[in-house]
Amino acid sequence: MPERSGHEHGVPCWVELSSTDVSLSVGFYRELFGWEAAFDDGPEPGGYGRFRMSGRLVAGITPSLGGDAPAAWNTYVAVDDAAAAMARVRAAGGEVVLEPVKVRERGVMAAFTDPSGAFLAVWQPGEDHGVELVAEPGAFAWCELSSRDTAAALSFYRQVFGWQARDMGVGGVEYTQWRAHGRPVAGMTAIGADVRAEVPSHWRTYFAVADADAAVAKVRELGGRVFAEPVKTVGGLVAVMTDPEFATFAVIVLPEPAVLEKIRESPL
């Protein structure tokens, strides 16, 4: 079902835009996905906002830290205990970027980089459990790691989240599907040798759309850029783009429900 009231340990549960121009971001994503934004009152939350679609939470937005910090989409993985998760990060060779911090009664957040430098956050739920709608047009659908050291990543994320890895590579192209609780939760690709060295390992957020070509055209119309035109993949038709602040994300046209269910339920 696309509606969610909670997320199990080890399942990506929230996506958040760190924006260098919040007003611009709000307008862009309203036009692209139909999102509406509401912001917390008072100085404590620091201007934190939440995007909703059809009344359901779909993403967060926060002002970037300033300076040279770029706009970026970040993914959070649900955990039962953020402090224990950060202990596992250290033991597995990662680096804790943000120690667990309580966000009022909403929950506890923490963040880290994996051994190849890819940034990821965790969320220990309190009152807030994460996105309330998934895999529907305009909602969070998938997340994927592009890594410069896939062997290290396989070991690292297995230790941190208990993910199981399934090789889904086709035609000599390396692709890993990570699974938890018997279903796919994330993916991983290798950064190719043809990609310039300054591009680091990174996680990418995917949003579902009904029409990839229309989404690409809309992004261009709204001042974003398209990195990769729609291409057919095992998981669906995918295009990669940025918003006007150069925050990268992808859109995906998911397979028909019956096909998607077979992918989700296929055994290891």
C-alpha positions as CSV (number, residue, x, y, z in Angstrom):
1,M,0.0,0.0,0.0
2,P,1.3,3.5,-0.8
3,E,0.2,5.0,2.5
4,R,2.5,4.6,5.6
5,S,2.0,5.2,9.3
6,G,5.4,4.0,10.2
7,H,8.7,2.4,8.9
8,E,10.6,-0.7,10.1
9,H,14.2,-0.6,11.3
10,G,16.6,-0.4,8.3
11,V,14.0,1.0,5.9
12,P,14.5,4.4,4.3
13,C,11.8,6.6,5.9
14,W,12.3,10.3,5.1
15,V,13.9,12.6,2.5
16,E,14.9,16.1,3.1
17,L,16.0,19.0,0.9
18,S,18.8,21.2,2.3
19,S,18.0,24.4,0.3
20,T,20.0,27.5,-0.4
21,D,16.8,29.4,-1.4
22,V,13.8,28.0,0.4
23,S,11.3,30.2,-1.4
24,L,12.6,29.1,-4.8
25,S,12.6,25.4,-3.7
26,V,9.0,25.6,-2.5
27,G,7.8,27.1,-5.8
28,F,9.8,24.6,-7.9
29,Y,8.5,21.5,-6.2
30,R,4.9,22.8,-6.0
31,E,4.9,23.2,-9.7
32,L,6.7,19.9,-10.4
33,F,5.0,17.5,-7.9
34,G,2.1,19.5,-6.6
35,W,3.6,19.7,-3.1
36,E,2.5,22.3,-0.5
37,A,4.9,23.4,2.2
38,A,4.2,24.4,5.9
39,F,6.9,25.7,8.2
40,D,7.4,25.4,12.0
41,D,6.8,28.4,14.1
42,G,9.4,30.0,16.3
43,P,13.2,30.2,16.1
44,E,14.0,26.8,17.5
45,P,13.3,24.6,14.4
46,G,15.4,27.0,12.3
47,G,12.8,27.4,9.5
48,Y,12.1,23.7,9.1
49,G,9.3,22.9,6.7
50,R,7.4,19.9,5.6
51,F,6.0,19.1,2.2
52,R,2.6,17.5,1.9
53,M,0.7,16.0,-1.1
54,S,-2.9,15.1,-0.8
55,G,-2.6,15.9,2.9
56,R,0.2,13.3,3.4
57,L,3.8,14.1,4.5
58,V,6.2,13.4,1.6
59,A,9.4,15.3,2.3
60,G,11.2,17.9,4.5
61,I,13.0,21.1,3.7
62,T,15.5,23.1,5.7
63,P,17.8,26.0,5.0
64,S,21.4,24.9,4.1
65,L,24.1,25.6,6.6
66,G,25.4,28.5,4.4
67,G,28.9,29.2,3.2
68,D,29.9,26.7,0.6
69,A,27.3,24.1,1.6
70,P,25.4,23.2,-1.6
71,A,21.7,22.4,-1.9
72,A,21.2,18.6,-1.6
73,W,18.6,15.9,-1.1
74,N,19.3,13.7,1.9
75,T,17.8,10.4,2.9
76,Y,17.1,9.1,6.4
77,V,16.9,5.4,7.3
78,A,14.6,4.4,10.2
79,V,16.4,2.8,13.2
80,D,15.3,1.6,16.6
81,D,18.2,3.2,18.4
82,A,20.2,6.1,16.8
83,A,23.1,5.8,19.3
84,A,23.5,2.1,18.7
85,A,23.4,2.7,15.0
86,M,26.2,5.3,15.3
87,A,28.2,2.8,17.3
88,R,27.8,0.3,14.5
89,V,28.9,3.0,12.0
90,R,32.2,3.5,13.9
91,A,32.8,-0.2,14.2
92,A,32.2,-0.8,10.5
93,G,34.7,1.9,9.5
94,G,32.3,4.9,8.8
95,E,32.5,8.4,10.3
96,V,29.8,10.0,12.5
97,V,29.1,13.4,11.1
98,L,26.2,14.3,13.6
99,E,25.9,12.6,16.9
100,P,22.3,11.6,17.9
101,V,20.3,14.7,18.7
102,K,16.7,14.8,20.0
103,V,14.4,17.0,17.8
104,R,11.9,18.0,20.5
105,E,9.4,15.1,20.7
106,R,9.5,14.3,17.0
107,G,12.4,11.9,17.2
108,V,16.2,11.5,17.2
109,M,18.4,12.1,14.2
110,A,22.0,11.3,13.5
111,A,24.2,11.3,10.3
112,F,27.3,9.6,9.1
113,T,29.5,9.0,6.0
114,D,30.3,5.5,4.9
115,P,33.9,4.4,4.2
116,S,33.9,5.9,0.7
117,G,32.4,9.2,1.9
118,A,28.7,8.9,1.0
119,F,26.5,10.8,3.4
120,L,23.4,9.2,5.0
121,A,21.2,10.1,8.0
122,V,19.2,8.0,10.4
123,W,15.9,8.7,12.2
124,Q,14.7,7.1,15.5
125,P,11.0,7.9,15.5
126,G,9.2,9.7,18.2
127,E,6.0,11.5,17.2
128,D,7.2,11.7,13.6
129,H,7.7,8.4,11.7
130,G,8.6,9.7,8.3
131,V,6.9,9.9,4.9
132,E,3.2,9.0,4.8
133,L,3.0,8.3,1.1
134,V,5.4,6.2,-1.0
135,A,5.6,5.0,-4.6
136,E,2.8,7.2,-5.8
137,P,3.4,10.0,-8.4
138,G,5.0,12.8,-6.6
139,A,6.1,10.7,-3.6
140,F,9.4,9.1,-2.5
141,A,10.0,5.9,-4.4
142,W,13.6,4.7,-4.0
143,C,17.1,5.6,-3.0
144,E,20.4,4.5,-4.5
145,L,24.0,4.7,-3.6
146,S,26.6,5.4,-6.3
147,S,29.8,4.2,-4.7
148,R,33.5,4.2,-5.5
149,D,34.0,1.2,-3.3
150,T,31.1,-1.2,-3.6
151,A,32.9,-4.0,-1.8
152,A,33.4,-1.8,1.3
153,A,29.8,-0.7,1.0
154,L,28.5,-4.2,1.0
155,S,30.2,-5.0,4.2
156,F,29.5,-1.6,5.8
157,Y,25.7,-1.5,5.3
158,R,25.3,-5.1,6.2
159,Q,26.9,-4.3,9.6
160,V,25.1,-1.0,10.2
161,F,21.5,-1.9,9.1
162,G,21.5,-5.6,8.6
163,W,20.8,-5.3,4.9
164,Q,21.1,-8.3,2.7
165,A,22.6,-7.8,-0.7
166,R,21.3,-9.3,-4.0
167,D,23.3,-9.1,-7.2
168,M,21.0,-7.7,-9.9
169,G,23.6,-6.8,-12.4
170,V,22.8,-7.3,-16.1
171,G,25.1,-7.4,-19.1
172,G,28.2,-6.7,-17.2
173,V,26.7,-3.7,-15.4
174,E,27.2,-3.9,-11.6
175,Y,24.0,-3.4,-9.6
176,T,23.1,-4.4,-6.0
177,Q,19.7,-4.5,-4.5
178,W,19.6,-4.2,-0.7
179,R,16.8,-5.9,1.1
180,A,15.4,-5.8,4.6
181,H,12.4,-7.6,6.1
182,G,12.2,-9.7,2.9
183,R,11.8,-6.9,0.4
184,P,14.0,-4.4,-1.5
185,V,14.7,-1.1,0.3
186,A,17.6,0.4,-1.6
187,G,20.1,-0.1,-4.4
188,M,23.8,0.5,-5.3
189,T,25.7,1.1,-8.4
190,A,29.5,1.5,-9.0
191,I,30.8,4.8,-10.1
192,G,32.5,4.2,-13.4
193,A,36.1,4.9,-14.3
194,D,34.8,7.5,-16.8
195,V,33.3,9.6,-14.1
196,R,35.6,12.5,-13.1
197,A,37.5,11.9,-9.9
198,E,36.0,14.8,-8.0
199,V,32.5,13.2,-8.0
200,P,32.3,11.5,-4.6
201,S,30.3,8.5,-3.6
202,H,26.7,9.7,-2.9
203,W,23.1,8.7,-2.3
204,R,20.4,9.7,-4.7
205,T,16.7,10.2,-4.0
206,Y,14.0,9.0,-6.5
207,F,10.5,10.3,-6.8
208,A,7.7,8.5,-8.6
209,V,6.1,10.1,-11.6
210,A,3.4,9.1,-14.1
211,D,5.3,10.4,-17.2
212,A,9.1,10.8,-17.2
213,D,9.2,12.8,-20.4
214,A,6.7,15.3,-19.0
215,A,8.7,15.6,-15.8
216,V,11.9,16.3,-17.7
217,A,10.1,19.0,-19.8
218,K,8.7,20.5,-16.6
219,V,12.1,20.6,-14.9
220,R,13.6,22.4,-17.8
221,E,10.6,24.9,-17.9
222,L,11.1,25.6,-14.2
223,G,14.9,26.3,-14.5
224,G,16.3,22.9,-13.5
225,R,18.8,20.8,-15.5
226,V,18.5,17.3,-16.9
227,F,21.6,15.1,-16.5
228,A,20.1,11.9,-17.9
229,E,17.1,11.6,-20.2
230,P,14.6,8.9,-19.4
231,V,16.1,5.4,-19.8
232,K,14.6,2.0,-19.2
233,T,15.9,0.1,-16.1
234,V,14.9,-3.1,-14.3
235,G,13.1,-0.9,-11.7
236,G,11.3,1.4,-14.2
237,L,11.9,4.3,-16.5
238,V,14.4,6.7,-14.9
239,A,15.7,10.2,-15.5
240,V,18.2,12.2,-13.4
241,M,18.0,16.0,-13.0
242,T,18.6,18.9,-10.7
243,D,16.4,21.7,-9.3
244,P,17.4,25.3,-9.9
245,E,19.8,25.2,-6.9
246,F,21.5,22.1,-8.4
247,A,20.2,19.6,-5.8
248,T,20.3,16.3,-7.7
249,F,17.4,13.9,-7.7
250,A,15.8,11.3,-10.0
251,V,12.3,10.5,-11.2
252,I,11.1,7.0,-11.9
253,V,8.0,5.6,-13.7
254,L,7.4,2.4,-11.6
255,P,6.3,-0.8,-13.3
256,E,2.7,-1.8,-13.2
257,P,1.6,-2.9,-9.6
258,A,1.6,-6.6,-10.5
259,V,5.2,-6.4,-11.9
260,L,6.4,-4.2,-9.0
261,E,4.9,-6.7,-6.5
262,K,6.9,-9.5,-8.1
263,I,10.1,-7.5,-7.8
264,R,9.4,-6.7,-4.1
265,E,8.5,-10.2,-3.1
266,S,11.1,-12.1,-5.1
267,P,13.3,-14.2,-2.8
268,L,17.0,-13.7,-2.1
